[in-house]
Amino acid sequence: MKRVITIGKTYKHFSGKTYKILMIARDSETSKDIVIYEALYGDHIIWARDYDMFNLKVDKERYPSCNQEYRFEQID
């Protein structure tokens, strides 16, 4: 079952930085869903990432000390 990303909610990247989900867009070339999100730090850069990539689990072999299951996890 696909994990649902919720517009308007705040998510924490496994690096500790937080982001607000602004919208889910559709890529005109691939028809894949894209997550549009805003950094809640620094210059508040707007980012875009493939929906499935946003939902990936943390690679525990590469980041064994990470406590999160997913790269981005909802915190509110």
A tleap script that builds the chain and sets N, CA, C and O, in Angstrom:
source leaprc.protein.ff14SB
mol = sequence {
  NMET LYS ARG VAL ILE THR ILE GLY LYS THR
  TYR LYS HIE PHE SER GLY LYS THR TYR LYS
  ILE LEU MET ILE ALA ARG ASP SER GLU THR
  SER LYS ASP ILE VAL ILE TYR GLU ALA LEU
  TYR GLY ASP HIE ILE ILE TRP ALA ARG ASP
  TYR ASP MET PHE ASN LEU LYS VAL ASP LYS
  GLU ARG TYR PRO SER CYS ASN GLN GLU TYR
  ARG PHE GLU GLN ILE CASP
}
set mol.1.N position { 0.844 -1.190 0.000 }
set mol.1.CA position { 0.000 0.000 0.000 }
set mol.1.C position { 0.885 1.248 0.000 }
set mol.1.O position { 1.852 1.338 0.756 }
set mol.2.N position { 0.546 2.188 -0.841 }
set mol.2.CA position { 1.321 3.417 -0.991 }
set mol.2.C position { 1.084 4.353 0.192 }
set mol.2.O position { -0.060 4.651 0.535 }
set mol.3.N position { 2.158 4.810 0.806 }
set mol.3.CA position { 2.058 5.778 1.895 }
set mol.3.C position { 1.560 7.101 1.333 }
set mol.3.O position { 2.047 7.555 0.297 }
set mol.4.N position { 0.601 7.721 1.997 }
set mol.4.CA position { 0.006 8.975 1.520 }
set mol.4.C position { 0.770 10.160 2.096 }
set mol.4.O position { 0.990 10.248 3.304 }
set mol.5.N position { 1.170 11.064 1.215 }
set mol.5.CA position { 1.813 12.317 1.615 }
set mol.5.C position { 0.705 13.359 1.696 }
set mol.5.O position { -0.077 13.506 0.756 }
set mol.6.N position { 0.630 14.085 2.810 }
set mol.6.CA position { -0.486 14.991 3.062 }
set mol.6.C position { -0.094 16.449 2.850 }
set mol.6.O position { 0.834 16.954 3.480 }
set mol.7.N position { -0.815 17.113 1.956 }
set mol.7.CA position { -0.592 18.531 1.674 }
set mol.7.C position { -0.840 19.344 2.937 }
set mol.7.O position { -1.812 19.106 3.654 }
set mol.8.N position { 0.044 20.310 3.209 }
set mol.8.CA position { -0.091 21.205 4.355 }
set mol.8.C position { 0.588 20.703 5.615 }
set mol.8.O position { 0.703 21.444 6.591 }
set mol.9.N position { 1.041 19.455 5.609 }
set mol.9.CA position { 1.689 18.881 6.791 }
set mol.9.C position { 3.192 19.097 6.725 }
set mol.9.O position { 3.751 19.363 5.661 }
set mol.10.N position { 3.836 18.980 7.885 }
set mol.10.CA position { 5.275 19.137 7.999 }
set mol.10.C position { 5.922 17.762 8.107 }
set mol.10.O position { 5.452 16.889 8.836 }
set mol.11.N position { 7.004 17.593 7.368 }
set mol.11.CA position { 7.753 16.345 7.353 }
set mol.11.C position { 9.201 16.615 7.729 }
set mol.11.O position { 9.752 17.670 7.417 }
set mol.12.N position { 9.803 15.655 8.398 }
set mol.12.CA position { 11.217 15.761 8.772 }
set mol.12.C position { 12.023 14.796 7.917 }
set mol.12.O position { 11.716 13.607 7.833 }
set mol.13.N position { 13.062 15.334 7.283 }
set mol.13.CA position { 14.004 14.496 6.543 }
set mol.13.C position { 14.883 13.789 7.568 }
set mol.13.O position { 15.073 14.291 8.676 }
set mol.14.N position { 15.410 12.647 7.210 }
set mol.14.CA position { 16.212 11.908 8.186 }
set mol.14.C position { 17.468 12.652 8.611 }
set mol.14.O position { 18.105 12.281 9.598 }
set mol.15.N position { 17.833 13.701 7.874 }
set mol.15.CA position { 18.976 14.537 8.264 }
set mol.15.C position { 18.611 15.516 9.379 }
set mol.15.O position { 19.482 16.148 9.975 }
set mol.16.N position { 17.280 15.634 9.657 }
set mol.16.CA position { 16.814 16.504 10.728 }
set mol.16.C position { 16.134 17.778 10.270 }
set mol.16.O position { 15.497 18.453 11.078 }
set mol.17.N position { 16.249 18.129 8.995 }
set mol.17.CA position { 15.627 19.352 8.491 }
set mol.17.C position { 14.145 19.123 8.221 }
set mol.17.O position { 13.723 18.007 7.917 }
set mol.18.N position { 13.350 20.209 8.336 }
set mol.18.CA position { 11.906 20.085 8.182 }
set mol.18.C position { 11.406 20.794 6.925 }
set mol.18.O position { 11.991 21.768 6.452 }
set mol.19.N position { 10.295 20.262 6.405 }
set mol.19.CA position { 9.729 20.731 5.152 }
set mol.19.C position { 8.208 20.699 5.231 }
set mol.19.O position { 7.626 19.829 5.879 }
set mol.20.N position { 7.573 21.660 4.562 }
set mol.20.CA position { 6.109 21.696 4.482 }
set mol.20.C position { 5.686 21.279 3.081 }
set mol.20.O position { 6.223 21.771 2.088 }
set mol.21.N position { 4.720 20.369 3.009 }
set mol.21.CA position { 4.213 19.915 1.717 }
set mol.21.C position { 3.265 20.977 1.172 }
set mol.21.O position { 2.272 21.316 1.817 }
set mol.22.N position { 3.568 21.503 -0.012 }
set mol.22.CA position { 2.758 22.556 -0.630 }
set mol.22.C position { 1.695 21.988 -1.561 }
set mol.22.O position { 0.559 22.460 -1.577 }
set mol.23.N position { 2.067 20.979 -2.330 }
set mol.23.CA position { 1.123 20.391 -3.273 }
set mol.23.C position { 1.697 19.114 -3.860 }
set mol.23.O position { 2.883 18.815 -3.720 }
set mol.24.N position { 0.829 18.380 -4.514 }
set mol.24.CA position { 1.232 17.233 -5.313 }
set mol.24.C position { 0.949 17.614 -6.760 }
set mol.24.O position { -0.189 17.923 -7.114 }
set mol.25.N position { 1.979 17.593 -7.593 }
set mol.25.CA position { 1.843 17.970 -9.003 }
set mol.25.C position { 1.946 16.713 -9.864 }
set mol.25.O position { 2.326 15.646 -9.381 }
set mol.26.N position { 1.607 16.850 -11.125 }
set mol.26.CA position { 1.719 15.739 -12.077 }
set mol.26.C position { 2.718 16.141 -13.147 }
set mol.26.O position { 2.571 17.191 -13.774 }
set mol.27.N position { 3.732 15.317 -13.361 }
set mol.27.CA position { 4.734 15.552 -14.396 }
set mol.27.C position { 4.080 15.376 -15.772 }
set mol.27.O position { 3.505 14.324 -16.053 }
set mol.28.N position { 4.166 16.386 -16.620 }
set mol.28.CA position { 3.490 16.361 -17.916 }
set mol.28.C position { 4.110 15.358 -18.888 }
set mol.28.O position { 3.444 14.926 -19.829 }
set mol.29.N position { 5.344 14.989 -18.682 }
set mol.29.CA position { 6.006 14.041 -19.584 }
set mol.29.C position { 5.788 12.589 -19.174 }
set mol.29.O position { 5.641 11.717 -20.030 }
set mol.30.N position { 5.767 12.323 -17.856 }
set mol.30.CA position { 5.703 10.945 -17.367 }
set mol.30.C position { 4.376 10.599 -16.703 }
set mol.30.O position { 4.077 9.426 -16.480 }
set mol.31.N position { 3.583 11.616 -16.389 }
set mol.31.CA position { 2.330 11.471 -15.634 }
set mol.31.C position { 2.560 10.961 -14.211 }
set mol.31.O position { 1.617 10.515 -13.558 }
set mol.32.N position { 3.799 11.022 -13.726 }
set mol.32.CA position { 4.083 10.624 -12.350 }
set mol.32.C position { 3.768 11.783 -11.401 }
set mol.32.O position { 3.884 12.952 -11.767 }
set mol.33.N position { 3.369 11.436 -10.182 }
set mol.33.CA position { 3.123 12.448 -9.163 }
set mol.33.C position { 4.453 12.978 -8.628 }
set mol.33.O position { 5.417 12.233 -8.454 }
set mol.34.N position { 4.474 14.273 -8.375 }
set mol.34.CA position { 5.650 14.969 -7.863 }
set mol.34.C position { 5.241 15.701 -6.597 }
set mol.34.O position { 4.214 16.380 -6.577 }
set mol.35.N position { 6.038 15.568 -5.533 }
set mol.35.CA position { 5.791 16.283 -4.283 }
set mol.35.C position { 6.507 17.633 -4.365 }
set mol.35.O position { 7.706 17.689 -4.637 }
set mol.36.N position { 5.769 18.714 -4.128 }
set mol.36.CA position { 6.330 20.064 -4.094 }
set mol.36.C position { 6.354 20.474 -2.629 }
set mol.36.O position { 5.316 20.501 -1.968 }
set mol.37.N position { 7.547 20.794 -2.122 }
set mol.37.CA position { 7.673 21.081 -0.699 }
set mol.37.C position { 8.650 22.211 -0.431 }
set mol.37.O position { 9.573 22.454 -1.208 }
set mol.38.N position { 8.429 22.904 0.693 }
set mol.38.CA position { 9.194 24.096 1.066 }
set mol.38.C position { 10.073 23.802 2.272 }
set mol.38.O position { 9.615 23.242 3.269 }
set mol.39.N position { 11.334 24.183 2.170 }
set mol.39.CA position { 12.234 24.071 3.305 }
set mol.39.C position { 11.787 25.051 4.391 }
set mol.39.O position { 11.510 26.214 4.096 }
set mol.40.N position { 11.716 24.602 5.616 }
set mol.40.CA position { 11.323 25.472 6.731 }
set mol.40.C position { 12.562 25.967 7.481 }
set mol.40.O position { 12.576 26.038 8.710 }
set mol.41.N position { 13.577 26.300 6.730 }
set mol.41.CA position { 14.834 26.811 7.275 }
set mol.41.C position { 15.505 27.639 6.172 }
set mol.41.O position { 15.117 27.558 5.007 }
set mol.42.N position { 16.476 28.406 6.534 }
set mol.42.CA position { 17.261 29.170 5.556 }
set mol.42.C position { 16.412 30.044 4.660 }
set mol.42.O position { 15.575 30.811 5.137 }
set mol.43.N position { 16.627 29.926 3.356 }
set mol.43.CA position { 15.930 30.750 2.360 }
set mol.43.C position { 14.581 30.182 1.932 }
set mol.43.O position { 13.981 30.691 0.986 }
set mol.44.N position { 14.090 29.148 2.597 }
set mol.44.CA position { 12.787 28.529 2.301 }
set mol.44.C position { 12.674 28.121 0.825 }
set mol.44.O position { 11.681 28.412 0.159 }
set mol.45.N position { 13.693 27.456 0.344 }
set mol.45.CA position { 13.723 26.988 -1.038 }
set mol.45.C position { 12.567 26.015 -1.280 }
set mol.45.O position { 12.227 25.204 -0.419 }
set mol.46.N position { 11.980 26.113 -2.459 }
set mol.46.CA position { 10.922 25.190 -2.878 }
set mol.46.C position { 11.590 24.049 -3.649 }
set mol.46.O position { 12.360 24.271 -4.583 }
set mol.47.N position { 11.273 22.825 -3.230 }
set mol.47.CA position { 11.858 21.630 -3.829 }
set mol.47.C position { 10.773 20.799 -4.496 }
set mol.47.O position { 9.592 20.933 -4.175 }
set mol.48.N position { 11.177 19.942 -5.426 }
set mol.48.CA position { 10.285 18.983 -6.074 }
set mol.48.C position { 10.982 17.627 -6.090 }
set mol.48.O position { 12.175 17.527 -6.377 }
set mol.49.N position { 10.209 16.580 -5.774 }
set mol.49.CA position { 10.764 15.230 -5.764 }
set mol.49.C position { 9.677 14.258 -6.192 }
set mol.49.O position { 8.512 14.404 -5.821 }
set mol.50.N position { 10.066 13.279 -6.966 }
set mol.50.CA position { 9.152 12.216 -7.379 }
set mol.50.C position { 8.477 11.628 -6.142 }
set mol.50.O position { 9.138 11.361 -5.139 }
set mol.51.N position { 7.168 11.428 -6.214 }
set mol.51.CA position { 6.370 10.953 -5.078 }
set mol.51.C position { 6.937 9.653 -4.508 }
set mol.51.O position { 7.080 9.508 -3.294 }
set mol.52.N position { 7.255 8.722 -5.386 }
set mol.52.CA position { 7.789 7.443 -4.912 }
set mol.52.C position { 9.148 7.610 -4.248 }
set mol.52.O position { 9.442 6.919 -3.272 }
set mol.53.N position { 9.981 8.511 -4.755 }
set mol.53.CA position { 11.280 8.771 -4.124 }
set mol.53.C position { 11.087 9.415 -2.753 }
set mol.53.O position { 11.818 9.106 -1.812 }
set mol.54.N position { 10.106 10.306 -2.640 }
set mol.54.CA position { 9.820 10.953 -1.362 }
set mol.54.C position { 9.451 9.904 -0.317 }
set mol.54.O position { 9.731 10.081 0.868 }
set mol.55.N position { 8.828 8.825 -0.751 }
set mol.55.CA position { 8.349 7.766 0.138 }
set mol.55.C position { 9.372 6.665 0.428 }
set mol.55.O position { 9.052 5.705 1.128 }
set mol.56.N position { 10.561 6.784 -0.083 }
set mol.56.CA position { 11.548 5.721 0.125 }
set mol.56.C position { 11.928 5.559 1.589 }
set mol.56.O position { 11.921 6.514 2.367 }
set mol.57.N position { 12.259 4.321 1.940 }
set mol.57.CA position { 12.795 4.051 3.273 }
set mol.57.C position { 14.265 4.454 3.310 }
set mol.57.O position { 14.936 4.471 2.278 }
set mol.58.N position { 14.756 4.774 4.484 }
set mol.58.CA position { 16.169 5.106 4.668 }
set mol.58.C position { 16.998 3.851 4.403 }
set mol.58.O position { 16.640 2.760 4.847 }
set mol.59.N position { 18.086 4.006 3.691 }
set mol.59.CA position { 19.018 2.908 3.446 }
set mol.59.C position { 19.833 2.691 4.727 }
set mol.59.O position { 20.790 3.418 4.995 }
set mol.60.N position { 19.442 1.690 5.505 }
set mol.60.CA position { 20.072 1.442 6.814 }
set mol.60.C position { 21.515 0.955 6.694 }
set mol.60.O position { 22.292 1.091 7.639 }
set mol.61.N position { 21.878 0.397 5.554 }
set mol.61.CA position { 23.273 0.005 5.353 }
set mol.61.C position { 24.147 1.238 5.190 }
set mol.61.O position { 25.273 1.281 5.685 }
set mol.62.N position { 23.631 2.224 4.503 }
set mol.62.CA position { 24.372 3.466 4.266 }
set mol.62.C position { 24.303 4.408 5.473 }
set mol.62.O position { 25.265 5.119 5.763 }
set mol.63.N position { 23.157 4.411 6.178 }
set mol.63.CA position { 22.934 5.291 7.331 }
set mol.63.C position { 22.489 4.453 8.535 }
set mol.63.O position { 21.335 4.548 8.955 }
set mol.64.N position { 23.375 3.644 9.087 }
set mol.64.CA position { 22.983 2.714 10.162 }
set mol.64.C position { 22.527 3.391 11.453 }
set mol.64.O position { 21.794 2.781 12.231 }
set mol.65.N position { 22.935 4.615 11.698 }
set mol.65.CA position { 22.564 5.287 12.943 }
set mol.65.C position { 21.252 6.080 12.829 }
set mol.65.O position { 20.811 6.687 13.804 }
set mol.66.N position { 20.638 6.076 11.655 }
set mol.66.CA position { 19.387 6.813 11.448 }
set mol.66.C position { 18.247 6.134 12.195 }
set mol.66.O position { 18.079 4.917 12.111 }
set mol.67.N position { 17.459 6.928 12.928 }
set mol.67.CA position { 16.341 6.396 13.700 }
set mol.67.C position { 15.026 6.369 12.932 }
set mol.67.O position { 14.074 5.724 13.372 }
set mol.68.N position { 14.953 7.057 11.795 }
set mol.68.CA position { 13.713 7.089 11.019 }
set mol.68.C position { 13.620 5.869 10.108 }
set mol.68.O position { 14.634 5.340 9.653 }
set mol.69.N position { 12.387 5.432 9.850 }
set mol.69.CA position { 12.175 4.341 8.897 }
set mol.69.C position { 12.191 4.870 7.467 }
set mol.69.O position { 12.750 4.238 6.571 }
set mol.70.N position { 11.564 6.056 7.254 }
set mol.70.CA position { 11.456 6.647 5.934 }
set mol.70.C position { 12.337 7.895 5.832 }
set mol.70.O position { 12.651 8.530 6.839 }
set mol.71.N position { 12.727 8.231 4.614 }
set mol.71.CA position { 13.561 9.424 4.391 }
set mol.71.C position { 12.843 10.682 4.896 }
set mol.71.O position { 13.469 11.564 5.484 }
set mol.72.N position { 11.512 10.759 4.661 }
set mol.72.CA position { 10.695 11.864 5.143 }
set mol.72.C position { 9.560 11.277 5.988 }
set mol.72.O position { 8.854 10.369 5.549 }
set mol.73.N position { 9.396 11.799 7.187 }
set mol.73.CA position { 8.311 11.339 8.055 }
set mol.73.C position { 7.521 12.528 8.578 }
set mol.73.O position { 8.089 13.542 8.985 }
set mol.74.N position { 6.204 12.385 8.560 }
set mol.74.CA position { 5.313 13.443 9.034 }
set mol.74.C position { 5.526 13.667 10.525 }
set mol.74.O position { 5.639 12.715 11.297 }
set mol.75.N position { 5.582 14.954 10.928 }
set mol.75.CA position { 5.807 15.266 12.346 }
set mol.75.C position { 4.658 16.063 12.968 }
set mol.75.O position { 4.691 16.334 14.169 }
set mol.76.N position { 3.651 16.441 12.192 }
set mol.76.CA position { 2.512 17.171 12.785 }
set mol.76.C position { 1.205 16.567 12.368 }
set mol.76.O position { 0.146 17.049 12.769 }
savepdb mol mol.pdb
quit
